[in-house]
Amino acid sequence: MRQVLCSFLTVLLCVTVVHAADEHGATADFALALPGYHFSFPRDHGSHNEFQTEWWYYTGQVRSRTGNAYGYQLTFFRHGLESQDREPNPSRWAIRHLYLAHFAVTELNNTRFTYSEKMSRAGIGKAGADSDALSVWIDDWTVTTNGWTQHLRANLRSTESTQTRISIDFDLIPAKTTVVHGHDGVSRKGSARGQASHYYSMPRLRTEGRLTIDDEVHLVHGMSWMDHEFGTNQLGADQIGWDWFGLQLEDGSELMLYRLRLQDGTKDPASSGSLIAPDATHIHLTSKDFFLQPLRTWISEKSGASYPISWKMTIPAHGLTLDVVPYMEEQELITDHSTQVTYWEGAVRVHGHRNEQPIHGQGYMELTGYAGSHDVRF
């Protein structure tokens, strides 16, 4: 649920193409996410250029052999500027797709949060994605596959504002099968036709590799979560943002929830989620099946945004009550050089009860729309 549009300030990289729109505001040249879609893997791990927006999204928590703990996020976005149905421009400099990426690392022991961003175009090979397999890249930030193993690489170089240099070189192996969210192949984001996405997760990926901070190499292991989502015209004008949770519980189950927020502060009926069992069977949760209560807020000194960073989550029919608490407050990204969205995305810990039995877990949380308009969004 992260939409990307190009900026006038980045006109050297980005050309705005105006398309005709249908009565629902959808871009007519691109396909809509409609019911009846059947996923096929590994094909659907690849790029879907017939849809306007797409992202591959990784989060995880890892530990070093010395006990240091880290959270990470690596996200690639694709935004189509010209659909594949149009007569292609033969120039190698033509821009049909814009690629953007965010990379962040939370040092949980040192309470330090560092992030970076990239933006490039596909026309000259600096960025791209394969159409039939999982392979996405912007410069030296890459996701590739070798059989079942996914390989992540990213390198955050020091700048005037960020003196720390961080890189990751991770192997990710699925611990359970892929989970498709929603109903009949679509994850609804509103009531209009095509106001939806095709959305799946790989919610438990065993992770190991190297995390380098400045010149110190840490051998790490842990667990990651991968989301892949694609569609066109997903969110409505009356929606101001969302709260998303991807949680891995210690009993081998997982929980994905998103709450779409309306202008009046209420929950959009299209909000939903999935409760995933240890054997990967899962239950679709509608907006009536879960309740989210903010417990504590944090005000960013950089953006002035007030984020509800601690929550009580209740799913009565399944006897589940969880408190979601961030490891540290300052995990805000201000992406002026790519998506131009300011949002909170960070590592969280979980504790609560399932059927009156204590349960704990970990995960990631994303909060958007608290730092102004999300007109530029995925």
LOLUM-228609 format. One record per residue (C-alpha): x, y, z. Coordinates in steps of 0.05 Angstrom, whole numbers, plus 5000, padded with zeros to 4 digits. Example, Ala and Ser with C-alpha at 12.3 -4.5 7.8 and 13.67 -1.06 7.14 Angstrom:
// residues 2
> x | y | z
> 5246 | 4910 | 5156 $
> 5273 | 4979 | 5143 $
//
This chain:
// residues 378
> x | y | z
> 5000 | 5000 | 5000 $
> 5053 | 5050 | 4980 $
> 5040 | 5093 | 4919 $
> 5095 | 5130 | 4881 $
> 5089 | 5190 | 4833 $
> 5147 | 5228 | 4802 $
> 5168 | 5298 | 4823 $
> 5177 | 5359 | 4779 $
> 5243 | 5370 | 4816 $
> 5270 | 5305 | 4788 $
> 5251 | 5320 | 4716 $
> 5320 | 5296 | 4692 $
> 5302 | 5226 | 4715 $
> 5227 | 5227 | 4708 $
> 5178 | 5245 | 4653 $
> 5105 | 5254 | 4671 $
> 5058 | 5220 | 4623 $
> 4984 | 5239 | 4626 $
> 4935 | 5183 | 4611 $
> 4860 | 5182 | 4601 $
> 4821 | 5161 | 4663 $
> 4757 | 5121 | 4670 $
> 4698 | 5142 | 4712 $
> 4731 | 5114 | 4775 $
> 4795 | 5154 | 4765 $
> 4837 | 5095 | 4744 $
> 4892 | 5104 | 4693 $
> 4861 | 5074 | 4630 $
> 4926 | 5048 | 4600 $
> 4940 | 5002 | 4660 $
> 4906 | 4939 | 4684 $
> 4862 | 4939 | 4746 $
> 4868 | 4888 | 4802 $
> 4802 | 4850 | 4794 $
> 4773 | 4787 | 4827 $
> 4790 | 4720 | 4797 $
> 4866 | 4730 | 4793 $
> 4904 | 4664 | 4800 $
> 4975 | 4668 | 4826 $
> 5029 | 4626 | 4794 $
> 5099 | 4621 | 4824 $
> 5155 | 4634 | 4809 $
> 5125 | 4677 | 4754 $
> 5087 | 4723 | 4801 $
> 5150 | 4739 | 4840 $
> 5170 | 4779 | 4779 $
> 5149 | 4846 | 4752 $
> 5077 | 4860 | 4728 $
> 5086 | 4917 | 4680 $
> 5013 | 4917 | 4659 $
> 4997 | 4947 | 4728 $
> 5019 | 5017 | 4745 $
> 5047 | 5007 | 4815 $
> 5086 | 4950 | 4847 $
> 5132 | 4938 | 4906 $
> 5177 | 4885 | 4935 $
> 5183 | 4897 | 5009 $
> 5229 | 4863 | 5060 $
> 5233 | 4873 | 5135 $
> 5267 | 4831 | 5188 $
> 5302 | 4825 | 5254 $
> 5370 | 4792 | 5261 $
> 5422 | 4780 | 5316 $
> 5497 | 4774 | 5314 $
> 5537 | 4719 | 5348 $
> 5555 | 4769 | 5402 $
> 5482 | 4783 | 5417 $
> 5473 | 4851 | 5383 $
> 5404 | 4859 | 5351 $
> 5383 | 4895 | 5288 $
> 5321 | 4910 | 5248 $
> 5323 | 4924 | 5173 $
> 5278 | 4946 | 5116 $
> 5294 | 4941 | 5042 $
> 5238 | 4962 | 4994 $
> 5236 | 4969 | 4918 $
> 5181 | 5007 | 4883 $
> 5163 | 5007 | 4809 $
> 5117 | 5061 | 4781 $
> 5094 | 5055 | 4708 $
> 5094 | 5120 | 4669 $
> 5073 | 5088 | 4603 $
> 5037 | 5022 | 4595 $
> 5064 | 4965 | 4553 $
> 5002 | 4971 | 4508 $
> 5029 | 5036 | 4479 $
> 5077 | 5038 | 4420 $
> 5145 | 5035 | 4454 $
> 5195 | 5091 | 4446 $
> 5256 | 5058 | 4415 $
> 5306 | 5103 | 4450 $
> 5347 | 5070 | 4505 $
> 5336 | 5134 | 4545 $
> 5260 | 5127 | 4543 $
> 5228 | 5123 | 4611 $
> 5170 | 5074 | 4617 $
> 5182 | 5055 | 4690 $
> 5210 | 5093 | 4748 $
> 5244 | 5053 | 4804 $
> 5253 | 5076 | 4876 $
> 5280 | 5043 | 4938 $
> 5287 | 5053 | 5013 $
> 5338 | 5019 | 5058 $
> 5339 | 5026 | 5134 $
> 5375 | 4993 | 5192 $
> 5356 | 4999 | 5265 $
> 5412 | 4983 | 5314 $
> 5369 | 4959 | 5372 $
> 5425 | 4957 | 5423 $
> 5451 | 5026 | 5406 $
> 5382 | 5057 | 5391 $
> 5408 | 5085 | 5326 $
> 5366 | 5089 | 5262 $
> 5398 | 5100 | 5194 $
> 5365 | 5101 | 5126 $
> 5377 | 5119 | 5053 $
> 5338 | 5122 | 4988 $
> 5349 | 5115 | 4913 $
> 5312 | 5132 | 4850 $
> 5329 | 5113 | 4779 $
> 5299 | 5092 | 4712 $
> 5296 | 5027 | 4676 $
> 5313 | 5052 | 4606 $
> 5389 | 5052 | 4612 $
> 5395 | 4990 | 4656 $
> 5409 | 5026 | 4722 $
> 5346 | 4996 | 4751 $
> 5296 | 4943 | 4733 $
> 5260 | 4878 | 4749 $
> 5254 | 4812 | 4713 $
> 5184 | 4793 | 4689 $
> 5187 | 4718 | 4702 $
> 5227 | 4711 | 4767 $
> 5247 | 4749 | 4829 $
> 5302 | 4797 | 4808 $
> 5298 | 4871 | 4825 $
> 5354 | 4923 | 4827 $
> 5374 | 4996 | 4831 $
> 5448 | 5003 | 4821 $
> 5481 | 4959 | 4875 $
> 5417 | 4949 | 4915 $
> 5392 | 4881 | 4891 $
> 5345 | 4823 | 4905 $
> 5361 | 4759 | 4867 $
> 5343 | 4685 | 4874 $
> 5379 | 4619 | 4869 $
> 5328 | 4564 | 4874 $
> 5291 | 4574 | 4940 $
> 5342 | 4623 | 4967 $
> 5332 | 4698 | 4960 $
> 5393 | 4742 | 4963 $
> 5390 | 4814 | 4987 $
> 5446 | 4865 | 4980 $
> 5446 | 4939 | 4996 $
> 5499 | 4989 | 5014 $
> 5485 | 5054 | 5051 $
> 5543 | 5101 | 5041 $
> 5560 | 5158 | 5088 $
> 5536 | 5228 | 5068 $
> 5538 | 5296 | 5100 $
> 5476 | 5279 | 5141 $
> 5493 | 5205 | 5152 $
> 5564 | 5190 | 5173 $
> 5551 | 5116 | 5185 $
> 5564 | 5066 | 5129 $
> 5520 | 5003 | 5130 $
> 5513 | 4945 | 5082 $
> 5475 | 4879 | 5083 $
> 5489 | 4815 | 5047 $
> 5434 | 4766 | 5067 $
> 5408 | 4699 | 5045 $
> 5334 | 4686 | 5058 $
> 5302 | 4617 | 5056 $
> 5227 | 4606 | 5063 $
> 5206 | 4570 | 5126 $
> 5134 | 4564 | 5101 $
> 5095 | 4572 | 5037 $
> 5071 | 4636 | 5004 $
> 5006 | 4666 | 5032 $
> 4958 | 4704 | 4986 $
> 4918 | 4758 | 5021 $
> 4847 | 4780 | 5010 $
> 4791 | 4743 | 4975 $
> 4786 | 4715 | 4904 $
> 4856 | 4739 | 4887 $
> 4848 | 4812 | 4908 $
> 4863 | 4852 | 4971 $
> 4810 | 4906 | 4974 $
> 4830 | 4978 | 4989 $
> 4761 | 5009 | 4976 $
> 4693 | 4998 | 4946 $
> 4706 | 5022 | 4875 $
> 4721 | 4975 | 4817 $
> 4795 | 4962 | 4815 $
> 4808 | 4996 | 4882 $
> 4849 | 4936 | 4903 $
> 4915 | 4901 | 4894 $
> 4942 | 4831 | 4883 $
> 4980 | 4819 | 4947 $
> 5019 | 4760 | 4976 $
> 5070 | 4750 | 5031 $
> 5127 | 4703 | 5049 $
> 5118 | 4715 | 5123 $
> 5174 | 4673 | 5153 $
> 5241 | 4674 | 5118 $
> 5302 | 4645 | 5154 $
> 5356 | 4698 | 5147 $
> 5431 | 4695 | 5154 $
> 5490 | 4734 | 5126 $
> 5534 | 4794 | 5138 $
> 5514 | 4863 | 5165 $
> 5572 | 4912 | 5161 $
> 5572 | 4977 | 5201 $
> 5629 | 5022 | 5180 $
> 5687 | 4971 | 5177 $
> 5659 | 4921 | 5228 $
> 5628 | 4858 | 5199 $
> 5574 | 4823 | 5239 $
> 5552 | 4752 | 5222 $
> 5478 | 4751 | 5236 $
> 5417 | 4705 | 5234 $
> 5343 | 4717 | 5245 $
> 5276 | 4721 | 5210 $
> 5249 | 4764 | 5154 $
> 5182 | 4780 | 5122 $
> 5171 | 4793 | 5047 $
> 5111 | 4828 | 5015 $
> 5097 | 4835 | 4941 $
> 5039 | 4876 | 4917 $
> 5016 | 4904 | 4850 $
> 4956 | 4941 | 4823 $
> 4929 | 5007 | 4796 $
> 4889 | 5062 | 4829 $
> 4885 | 5031 | 4897 $
> 4869 | 5085 | 4948 $
> 4812 | 5136 | 4950 $
> 4811 | 5211 | 4961 $
> 4776 | 5202 | 5028 $
> 4832 | 5158 | 5056 $
> 4886 | 5196 | 5093 $
> 4934 | 5140 | 5110 $
> 4942 | 5071 | 5139 $
> 4971 | 5030 | 5197 $
> 5003 | 4964 | 5175 $
> 5030 | 4907 | 5218 $
> 5069 | 4845 | 5199 $
> 5080 | 4803 | 5261 $
> 5115 | 4736 | 5273 $
> 5092 | 4701 | 5336 $
> 5134 | 4651 | 5375 $
> 5084 | 4594 | 5364 $
> 5100 | 4595 | 5289 $
> 5039 | 4635 | 5269 $
> 5038 | 4704 | 5236 $
> 4990 | 4762 | 5232 $
> 4984 | 4815 | 5178 $
> 4935 | 4873 | 5189 $
> 4923 | 4940 | 5155 $
> 4876 | 4994 | 5178 $
> 4859 | 5046 | 5125 $
> 4841 | 5112 | 5158 $
> 4787 | 5159 | 5132 $
> 4785 | 5234 | 5136 $
> 4741 | 5231 | 5198 $
> 4791 | 5185 | 5233 $
> 4748 | 5122 | 5228 $
> 4769 | 5055 | 5198 $
> 4752 | 5043 | 5125 $
> 4710 | 4980 | 5117 $
> 4761 | 4955 | 5066 $
> 4813 | 4947 | 5121 $
> 4832 | 4874 | 5130 $
> 4885 | 4823 | 5146 $
> 4906 | 4750 | 5150 $
> 4917 | 4705 | 5210 $
> 4967 | 4652 | 5188 $
> 4974 | 4585 | 5224 $
> 5041 | 4549 | 5233 $
> 5023 | 4502 | 5175 $
> 5011 | 4564 | 5130 $
> 4936 | 4556 | 5127 $
> 4906 | 4625 | 5138 $
> 4841 | 4660 | 5154 $
> 4820 | 4725 | 5120 $
> 4802 | 4779 | 5171 $
> 4753 | 4833 | 5153 $
> 4750 | 4902 | 5185 $
> 4697 | 4875 | 5234 $
> 4743 | 4820 | 5259 $
> 4797 | 4862 | 5292 $
> 4804 | 4924 | 5335 $
> 4864 | 4970 | 5342 $
> 4872 | 5018 | 5401 $
> 4931 | 5067 | 5402 $
> 4965 | 5068 | 5470 $
> 5021 | 5118 | 5463 $
> 5045 | 5171 | 5413 $
> 5112 | 5198 | 5394 $
> 5124 | 5267 | 5363 $
> 5180 | 5273 | 5313 $
> 5227 | 5331 | 5323 $
> 5244 | 5329 | 5248 $
> 5175 | 5328 | 5216 $
> 5130 | 5349 | 5274 $
> 5086 | 5288 | 5260 $
> 5052 | 5253 | 5318 $
> 5054 | 5177 | 5309 $
> 5014 | 5126 | 5350 $
> 5073 | 5079 | 5360 $
> 5044 | 5031 | 5413 $
> 4980 | 4993 | 5402 $
> 4932 | 4943 | 5432 $
> 4908 | 4894 | 5380 $
> 4847 | 4849 | 5392 $
> 4818 | 4793 | 5349 $
> 4761 | 4767 | 5394 $
> 4739 | 4707 | 5352 $
> 4808 | 4677 | 5357 $
> 4822 | 4694 | 5430 $
> 4881 | 4739 | 5411 $
> 4902 | 4802 | 5447 $
> 4969 | 4834 | 5432 $
> 5008 | 4895 | 5453 $
> 5054 | 4921 | 5398 $
> 5112 | 4964 | 5423 $
> 5170 | 4994 | 5383 $
> 5241 | 4977 | 5403 $
> 5257 | 5051 | 5394 $
> 5215 | 5112 | 5379 $
> 5256 | 5146 | 5325 $
> 5246 | 5101 | 5263 $
> 5219 | 5155 | 5216 $
> 5238 | 5161 | 5142 $
> 5235 | 5228 | 5107 $
> 5243 | 5210 | 5034 $
> 5252 | 5277 | 4999 $
> 5296 | 5247 | 4945 $
> 5251 | 5190 | 4923 $
> 5178 | 5179 | 4942 $
> 5172 | 5246 | 4979 $
> 5132 | 5212 | 5034 $
> 5147 | 5219 | 5108 $
> 5128 | 5156 | 5147 $
> 5145 | 5114 | 5207 $
> 5170 | 5044 | 5193 $
> 5205 | 5004 | 5247 $
> 5220 | 4942 | 5287 $
> 5170 | 4923 | 5341 $
> 5162 | 4871 | 5395 $
> 5097 | 4837 | 5414 $
> 5069 | 4808 | 5477 $
> 4999 | 4787 | 5497 $
> 4954 | 4726 | 5502 $
> 4923 | 4674 | 5457 $
> 4865 | 4639 | 5491 $
> 4891 | 4663 | 5558 $
> 4960 | 4634 | 5546 $
> 5019 | 4683 | 5543 $
> 5049 | 4694 | 5475 $
> 5107 | 4737 | 5448 $
> 5133 | 4756 | 5380 $
> 5167 | 4807 | 5336 $
> 5154 | 4844 | 5272 $
> 5150 | 4910 | 5235 $
> 5099 | 4966 | 5234 $
> 5086 | 5021 | 5183 $
> 5048 | 5085 | 5197 $
> 5031 | 5134 | 5141 $
> 4991 | 5198 | 5133 $
> 5011 | 5228 | 5200 $
> 5060 | 5278 | 5169 $
> 5013 | 5309 | 5118 $
> 4980 | 5289 | 5054 $
> 4994 | 5220 | 5024 $
> 4977 | 5243 | 4953 $
> 5046 | 5217 | 4934 $
> 5038 | 5145 | 4958 $
> 5041 | 5071 | 4945 $
//
